[in-house]
Amino acid sequence: MTVESLRQRCPEVAVFSTSPISRRGVLTIAAAAPLLAAVLPRMALAQEFPFRDPSLGLEARVADLLGRLTLDEKVALLHQYQAPVPRLGVAAFKTGTEALHGIAWSTDKSAGGAVVTATATVFPQAIGLASTWDPELVEQVGTAVGTEARGFHAENPGVWGLQLWAPVVNLLRDPRWGRNEEGYSEDPYLTGAISTAYGRGIQGEDPDRLRAAPVLKHYLANNNEVRRDTSSSVLRPRVKREYYEAAFRPALTADAATGVMSAYNLVNGRPMTAHFDHNDVVRTWTRRPLFNVTDAGGPNNLTGSQAYYATQPEADAAVLRAGLDSFTVDDTNSAKTIEAVHAALAQGLLEESDVDNAVRHILSLRVRLGEFDPGGGPYGHIGKEVVDTPEHRALARKTAARAIVLLKNDGLLPLPRGRTVAVIGQLADTLYTDWYSGALPYRITPLDGITEAAGAAVTTTEGVDRIALRTAAGYVTATSGGTPLAVTASTGDDTRFDVYDWGEGIVTLRALANGRFLSFGPDRTVVNNAEQPNGWFVQQQFKLVAHGGGHVLEYAGNETDDSWFGDQKYVAVGADGRLTVTAKSPAEATVFTREVVRSGVESAVEAAKAADLAVVVAGSMPFISGREDDDRADLNLAGGQQTVLEAVRQANPDTVLVLENSYPTTIGWAQENVRSVVWMTHSGAETGHALADVLYGDVNPAGRLTQTWYRSAADLPDLLDYDIIKSGRTYQYFTGDPLYPFGYGLSYTTFDYRNLRLSAPTMSAQGEVGVNVVVTNTGTRAGDEVVQLYTHQRTSRDPQPNLRLRAFARVHLAPGEAKTVTLSLRAADLAHWDVTRDRWVVETATHDVLVGASSADIRVRTALRVRGEAIPPRDLHRETEAENFDDYQGITLTDRSKERGTSVTSDGGWIAFRDANLHGSQITALVSAPGPATITVRSGGPGGPVLGTLAVPKTGGKYDYTTVSAPLTGMKGRGDLYLVFGGPVSLGTFRLA
């Protein structure tokens, strides 16, 4: 035993002399005797603490440990990097290891917070996992990820924590979101099923002893990167309850997650980092304690970009009181959080009980992870040997293949072996990882997989232009050592660059001199030093902009922030010949002549003509084509890649398009002109094997789309419009003609649906029915069919979706085999949020029960009568929350106070309350206004008869409300009430008298 280890376990060791030690720093037996006599009883006591007794219940163990902590020790547990408590033998604890589709990265406090990337099994991106529509398989993936987390933790617990920040369950309501790859689906039911499976796999089978602890990201309504920390997602109650919350609830209700991470954005004007939903809503979904965390930097945004609180003590107090337990902020420096929380306590903004609540949640998780059990609990034996095992590699290949979606096939697929193949495209012989991916332990590219499977000659070309950039003084030249580029007299290969087109004008340039990509380098130089585009700021992005009879080179990445980078973004050649990003405009930049040394299109056509078959592998670079902090402007395939595809198809009609990206793409031309199209996400080291398995028919594709694929981005409303009902988003409310519908995917065989039967034709509001359908494989190949159950409510007080997914099953069938597939449907699943009474309601109504192969391919249907209730006319004589309107125009929703309450704010818009009892002679309202304003009460429509007008005085600040009243005339009968806003005004509540 070393002196240092004794000091860590028992601080009082420091009072003893350390002189009688050997040169190895270990106490000799004689010298240690008096010291051990003093220390061993203390160590034995530590082992006897009740919190270390696995036979006790969770609450008793947590209460014991909590009761032994001082206030200082408790506060020090609130930061991401939790301090150790040596006197109790409690080690340091770090929250948050990224594990979205495999163990990805973490930070090393001992190295100043440096990011450490795991070399681990990389599974398909999250949207690919969901595209399997196979929760059982996804649970197996989660098990592998949780096991590998334990392996890394065993090697270095200071870096690899067991609280995993995954899965992401934000709904993919807009495919332009830069983080589309991280989510599962636009549908909350499918998202809930997949996230529950992934979380359950991570946790293990014993809910009381966790393999690892999944945390759901990012609560709530986070689906844009533009102004993500200052934009407000406006959610009226129906949309919030039925759609956005519905994605988070299933995993927590099933005890398949241990907490949530707050989102950066605001919801209805209130930052999610301090939103009481974490207590008021999220914790009601489970009886287990949840350990909720902030997203990185979120607490500081409250006083920074959001300016919501004046001081950090106020902000941190709000975070804790709202139900978030851990501060992910200031990197590894916990001192600022500790200081702010102590200040909040001193100022009366917090009580010690608030700290205790958070610490209780933290300790509950640590106990469940087995930290205080002998040997670390049932998973404490797992070591690093579990990482990247043959079993995990096989699972990765299987998952990647099962996630592939066949979008079109006119008979070309599966490919016959023994025919020559040209594999063409920017992604043909490379694999890309994303920001939340681990490092690949090996690489099987599409070219590798096809070469292995083809049984004939395979040729390849990336189909990109190789260029040189010339000035009057010479050529831009790179070195093998990646030193700054300069214009020289050289004319060799060191002046050659391959140009990769990623869309929206962005290109990357790879130097032939060393195979590395050009980057923004030191002192604003341009250097060829990047193996691939990478990093948070992705400094390998450029634009070749036509100017002055040639081209200027524009740097299109960033550095630390725009204020640092300034307006110098064009490349100029200095007197020393070096290229630097120092010009402020094209006019100040150096104009280059762009000489094409080798045409990408010509090389692609040559390869396609010389082969029997052509496979074009096109798609995205995950660090460039939209990602965290960067949304997409459109959904098009990059122009250069589209041109290559069209040329190859012209040269060889037997062309397959493999689209490898992580978001819906507007590939209308390919759908019309290319014989076969498959889509896959970036799928890790086994990408090439999985792709070849599908292309050559060893695996019959059965992946299905988890999003609507639109024909054009013009089919989408504004990115920041979160009201899917009003804006007609997703398959639930979209009324246009999509390119590919939700749930779509083809197979190499065919399936027939017959004999749809319900276990009962009617159902009570508390009931459940079985839905049975016979599915037959009518083709000649074995395959999987994803049987999808949707419903549609025919009549309702409120607008209902076109369809809503209620259940699904992935079923394997041999040729000619028939199976009866049984799915269940509960009345509770058919409930929607009743804004007139602030609760869920199952209406009396007939529901269409629809079963098929996609949301647009319904094969059989029947009707189900549900005996629920009728929503009565609105009673506006009760205090009515203004946000509970039925329809609106020109309004937004804002925070009524910094803690709770939502108001409708408008200057000229209106809100409607349908089917109300219009009786009364007075309206009273809770209002706020920066100056005099009005709210006009009308019947029948926003321009209907005036019933009365509220005069709203100037009330002061945003949160200063007053009550005003006005007489009403002409109130009678049952009808629609409209409140029309004149002048900037906020309405919290109102009632009729």
Secondary structure, 3 states (H helix, E strand, C coil): CEHHHHHHHCHHHHHCCCCCECCCCEECHHHHHHHHHHHHHHHHHHHHCHHHCCCCCHHHHHHHHHHHCCHHHHHCCCECEECCEHHHCECCEECCEECCCCCCEEEEHHHCCEEEECECCCCCCHHHHHHCCCHHHHHHHHHHHHHHHHHHHHHCCCCCCCEEECCECCCCCCCCCCCHHHCCCCCHHHHHHHHHHHHHHHHCCCCCCCCCEECEEEECCCCCCCCCCCCEECCCHHHHHHHHHHHHHHHHHCCCCCCEEECCCEECCEEHHHCCHHHHCHHHHCCCCCCCECCCCHHHHCCCCCCCCCCHHHHHHHHHHHCCCEECCCCCCCHHHHHHHHHHHHCCCCCHHHHHHHHHHHHHHHHHCCCCCHHHCCCCCCCHHHCCCHHHHHHHHHHHHHHCEEEEECCCCCCCCCCCEEEECCCCCCCCCCCCCCECCCCCCHHHHHHHHHCCCEEEECCCEEEEEEECCEEEECCCCCCECEEECCCCHHHCEEEEECCCCCEEEEECCCCCEEEECHHHEEEEEECCCCCCCCCCCEEEEEECCEEEEEECCCCCCHHHHCCCCEEEECCCCEEEEEECCCCCCCCEEEEEEECHHHHHHHHHHCCCEEEEEEECCCCCCCECCECCCCCECCHHHHHHHHHHHHHCCCEEEEEECCCCCECHHHHHHCCEEEEECCCCCCHHHHHHHHHCCCCCCCCCCCCCECCCHHHCCCCCCCCHHHHCCHHHHCCCCCCECCCCCECCCCEEEEEEEECCCEEECCCEEEEEEEEEECCCCCEEEEEEEEEEECCCCCCCCCCEEEEEEEEEECCCCEEEEEEEEEHHHHCEEECCCCEEECECEEEEEEEEEECCEEEEEEEEEEECECCCCECCCCCEECCCCCEEEEEEEEECCCCCCEEEEEEEEEEEEEEEECCCCEEEEEEECCCCEEEEEEECCCCCCEEEEEEECCCCCCCCCEEEEEECCCCCCEEEEEEEEECCEEEEEEEEC
